[in-house]
């Protein structure tokens, strides 16, 4: 697909605005975490899939796959790490199957397991392949099971769960182009439902959150043409709010709503807070970039720090001056001890991080509401 590794590295960046708007022995030595804080990851990693799941009263948090600090082909990794709520340190999990590093995969906690979804691999000749495999891992965390394969393999997708039964995959990149599909997998019946068309512009690196039956999909990067045979990519400003319906068959009623404040962002982390009725989008970059953090316009990308908060109940963007952690290249966020946490990622000056970037819920003060138009 050549979208991340080489093919887009010299392509000029365009911005399109619409008027509406994731066991082997290793040294895991680390200092004890402060109260309520996660310890640093055992290694610096970006573009890693992050997820959490609660099983029998314990919370498990994991990081899968990604890109190491050298940001080159050799630093792609399939390493995985697990943090257990009654422990103080991360422990190594078996590498994700496949015998090679994976970028742009997703992860979710679903049906008492951690799931690792897709991504893409890069061969020595720099050819790229969207992997179809979806694996799940459960206690005692010593092996993965192949759960299923995606009908249409996607990477850089949005992966969400609905009713702790369904896996929902929205758009994303498949080998040589973005797809307009919403793919739904029934984890109880172990079957794929008929795919649904995504009404927005097809994108990769977009962000999404789900709260009860509401889905919000933001931004991403789309293909907007070709020059001399080379794809031209643009940051897409879009906000689509969907309501999942289950009768008579599963479908999603979508409406286009006003864009979030500011410019579109690439690879934000997203999470929902049920107690507030909020969907929170953190970090990302306003300048979409290649795997190494250098923009398609050849300008080094930097992370955004302001938070985007959508209030599902009031149907509005919440005004705020909250300065969150400056981190981009995220594939999921974690809610831990009243803090929203990003595992690794890429910080200032495109530095691959091992630290956990956090913001406390108590610090998230809002100042008003900007109603959305549809």
N, C-alpha and C positions, 0 to 999 in steps of 0.2 A: 504493500500500500504506500510505502515511501512517504507517509504523511508526517512521521515524527522524527525519523532517524536522519534522513538525508534530503528527501524530496522537497521539503518545505523550508530548508534552512536558508535559502537564498531568495525566497519569494517575498515580495513587498507586502507589507501588512495594510489591509484596508479595514475600515470600520463602517459597518452598516447599522444605522439606527432606524428603528421603526417608530412611528408616532405614538403607538400604544406599546405600551410595552407588552473511598475503601480495605527417635531422639538420639542427637549426637552430642558429644562432650565438647563444650567450648568454655572459654573463660568469660563468665558473666559478672566479674567483679565490678561493683559499683557502690558508691556511698549509700547509706540508708536513706530512703525517701523521707522528706519532711511529712508531717501529718497531713493526710488527705491529698498528697501529691503522688503522681506516678513517677517512678525512677526513670532516668534516661534509658533509651533503647541501647541494647548491647553494641549496635553499630549505627553509624550515620546512614540514613536511607531516605530517599525521596520517591514520590510516585508510588508509594506502597499502599496496598489495600488494607484498611483498618476497619475492625468491627468488634462488637461485643455481644455476649449472650449470657443470660442468667440460667443456671441449672442447679436445682436443689438448694436454693438459697445462696449460691456463690456466683459471683460475677467473673467472667473470663473475658479478657481483652487481648486482641491479637493483631499482629502486623504480618502481612504476607507480600512477598515479591518486592520489586522496585529497582531503584538505581542507587549505586554507591557513590561515595564522595568524589571519586575521580571523574564521574560523569562521562565515561566512555563505554565502548562496547564490552570491554572486559569486566566492567563493574555492574552489569546487569546481574540481578540476583534472584534466586528462588527461595532465599532464606525466610524463615518464619519464626516468630517469637510469641510467647504467651505470658500474660500476667494474670495471676489468680488473686482474688480479693483477700485471701487470708495469708498471702505471702508478701515478701518485701522486694523481690527481684523478678526480673523476667527470666524465663527459661526457654531454651531452644526447642522448637518443634522440628519434626522431620521436614526437609525441604519439600516444597510443593512439587508434585510429580511432573516429569517432563524432561529432566536432566539439562535444563537451561534456564537462564534468567528470563523474567517476564515483566513487561511494562504495562501500565494502564489497565491492570486487572481491578476487579471490585470484590468486596467482601460484605457479607451480612451475617447477622445472627438470626437463625430461623429454625423453628421446630426443634429446639434443644441441641442445636449444632452450630458450628461456624462453617460458613460456605465461602469458597473461593471461586470466583467467576471470571472466566475468560482472560483477556489481556492479549498482548501480542509478543512474539519472539522476533529476534533479529539474527539472521544467519551471517556467516563470515563475508558473504558478498553483499551484505546490507539489505538483502531482501527481507521483507517482513510478512508475518503470517498471523492472522487473528485466530487465536486458539478457541475451539468450541467447548472445551471441557469445563464442567462444573463439579468441583470436589467438595466433600463435607468431611469434617473431622470432629470427633466427640471424645469425651473422657474414655480411656486414660491418655488420649492425645498421642498415640504412638503410630498411627497410620491414617491415611486418607482413603476415603471411598469415592469412587466415581459415581456421582449421583445421576448425571444425565449429560447430554450434549445439546448445546443450543441449536435449534433449527437453522438460525442464521448467526454465525459466530460474530460477536461484537467485542470491541475493546473501547476504552474511554467512554463507556456508557454510563447512564444513571441506573443503579441497582437499588430497588426498594422492596420492602416486604409489606404485605397487606394481610391483616387478620391472622398473623403468625401461621399462615398456610400457603400464601401465594408469593412467588418471586416475580417482580415486575421489572423488566429491562426496557428503558426508554431510549430510542435512537442509538447513536454511537457509530463507530467506524467498523466496517467489515471488509478487510483485505484491500480493497481498492476504492472505497467510497463510503460516504455516510448513508445510513439507511433510515427510512421513515417508519420503521416498525416499533410497536410496543409488544414485546414478547412476554407471555405470562405462563408460569409453570406452577402447577398444583402439586405441592410437596406431599399432600395427603394421598392423592390418587396416583401421583408420580406420572403425570401426563402433561403435555403442553396444550394449552388452550389455543384456539385460533388467534392468530396475531391481529392486532388492532393498528390502524394507521395513526401516526403522530401528526397532528395538524400543523405544527410549527415548522420552521426551517430545520432541515436535518443537520445535525451538528455532532461534534465530539468535544470532550472536555467541558461539557455543560454541567450544571449542578441541579440537584433536586431533593425535595423532602416530602414526606408523607405524614399526615396527621389524621387519624381515623380514616375517613373516606376521601380526604382531600389530598391531591398531589399538586405540587408547584414545581415547574421546570423553568430554569433561568439560563439565558445566554448560550454560550458555546462558540464553536468555530465552524464555519461552513465553507463549502467550495462555491466560489462565485464566478468562475470562468477559467479560461486558459490563456496564457500568453506564450507563444512559441512552443506550444505543446505542454507547458508546465501548468499545473493547477495553481490557481490563485485562491488564497484563503483569507477569510475576513472574520473578525470578531462580530458576532451577531447579538444584537440587543433584543431580547424577547422574554416575555413572561407569560406562561400558560398555566392556568389554574384548572385542574380537572377534578371531577367528582366521579368516583368509581361506583357503578351500579352493578348489582348481581342478578337482576331479574329482567327478562327470562334467562339471559346469558350475560356473562361479564362484559361490560362495556364501560367506556369513560366518556362523560360529557365534558367537553373542553370549552373554555372561553379565554380569549386573549384579554389580558388586563394590562394596566399601566406598567411600564418598565420601572424597575427599582431606581432609586436616586443614583446619580453618577453614571460612569461609563460601564459598558459590559465587562464582565470578568471571566477569566479562563481558569478552570480547575480550582474553584472554591470548594471548601468543605461545607457540608450542610447537615443539620440535625433539627429535630422537632422537640419542643418542650410541651408536653401534654398539659401540665399544670397551668401554663400561661396561655395556651392556645397559639404559641409562636412557632414559626419556622425561621431558623437562624442560619445565615450564610456568612462564613468567615474566610478571610484571606483571599487567595487567588491573586491574579495579576490582571491589570488593565491592558497589558501588552502581551498577547499570546506568543508563545515561544516554542523553540525546538527542545529536544530532550535535555539539553545542557543549560537551559535557562536564557539563552540568547534569542531575542525576538526574531520573528520572520522578517522584520525590517532591519535586522542586524544590530538593533539597539538592545543592550542587556536589559532584561526584564527585572522588575522589582515587585515585591509583594505589596498588596493593599493592606491597610490596617483597620479601616472603618468596618463596622458590622452592618449588615443588612438584616432587618427583622420584619417579617410579614406576620400580621395578626390575622389569623384565620377567622376568628369570630367577628371582628370588626371590619374585615375585608379592607385592610389598609397597610401601607408601609409606615412603620413607626419611626418618628423623628428621634434621633439620638446623636450624641457626641462621643459614643463609646469608642475608645481606641483599643482594638483587640491586638493579639500578637501578629507581627509581620511575618507571614508565612504563606507560601504558595505551593503548587504542585501536590495538592491534597486529594486523597481518594477515600475520604470518610472522616468523621469526627466521633469522639467518644464522650459520653456523659459519665463523670466519675466524681463522687463526693461533692456534689453541687458545683462542679466545674466542667466547662466544656474544654476538651483537650484534643490537640492535633498531634499525632505521633510522627515525629520526624518532619519531613517535607523540605522545602527549600526556602532559606531566609534571605537576608540582604546579601547583595553581591553574589547571588546564585550559589550560596553555600549550602551544601547538603547537611542536614541537621541530625543529631542523635537526641536532641532534647525534646521534651514534651512542652509544647506551647499551650498555655492555659489562660482562660478567663473565668473569673468567679461569677456565678449567677447573681450574687448580691451586688456586684458592680455594674450590672446591666440596667441602668436607669434610662427611661425613655421620656420624651418631652412632648409628645403629641402624635397625631395620626394624620397621614396623608391618604385620603380615600382613593381607591383605585377606580378607574373607568374601564368598562368592558364593551 
